[in-house]
Structures are given as structure tokens and as C-alpha cells.
């Protein structure tokens, strides 16, 4: 089983609506949409910031 952590997150109303629309469009949960969005950002950031020397 993957390690998971829970936390409460307050969202602006427009962001919540966007997540609801995306989850409806793709047949996924709002939680899955949040994870997808964060992972996409993580991937972009990793490409922008080179790994330290020796890694």
C-alpha cells in the first residue's frame, strides 16, 4: 500500500468549481484531480530546476 497523508485544505470557490467540473468531465474524484494537478506541477518544476551535482 502506498503511504498516504491526510490534510484539510480550504479552496476558493472558483477553484472548487473547477475541480468539480474536471472530476465530472473525466469521471474521477476531486481528490484525484487535485493529485493530478499537483503532480503535473511537480513534473514541470523538476524539469525547470536541475538536480544538484552528484545526484
C-alpha positions in Angstrom: 0.0 0.0 0.0 1.2 3.5 -0.8 2.0 5.8 2.0 -0.7 8.5 2.3 -1.2 11.6 4.4 -4.4 13.5 5.0 -4.9 17.2 5.4 -7.7 19.7 5.3 -7.5 22.2 2.5 -9.6 25.3 2.1 -10.2 26.3 -1.5 -11.5 29.4 -3.1 -15.0 28.8 -4.6 -13.8 29.2 -8.2 -11.1 26.5 -7.6 -13.6 24.1 -6.1 -16.0 24.6 -9.0 -13.1 24.0 -11.4 -12.2 20.7 -9.6 -15.9 19.7 -9.6 -16.1 20.3 -13.4 -12.9 18.4 -14.1 -13.8 15.5 -12.0 -17.2 15.3 -13.7 -15.6 15.6 -17.2 -13.0 12.9 -16.5 -15.1 10.6 -14.3 -12.7 11.0 -11.4 -12.9 12.2 -7.8 -12.0 15.8 -6.8 -9.2 14.3 -4.8 -7.8 12.6 -7.9 -7.9 15.9 -9.8 -6.0 17.7 -7.0 -3.3 15.0 -7.1 -3.1 15.1 -10.9 -2.7 18.9 -10.8 0.0 18.8 -8.1 1.9 16.0 -9.9 1.8 18.0 -13.2 3.3 21.0 -11.3 5.9 18.8 -9.7 7.0 17.4 -13.1 7.2 20.9 -14.6 9.3 22.1 -11.6 11.6 19.2 -11.8 12.3 20.0 -15.4 13.0 23.7 -14.6 15.3 23.1 -11.6 18.3 20.9 -12.4 19.2 18.3 -9.8 22.2 19.1 -7.6 25.6 17.7 -8.7 26.2 14.2 -7.6 22.6 13.0 -7.8 
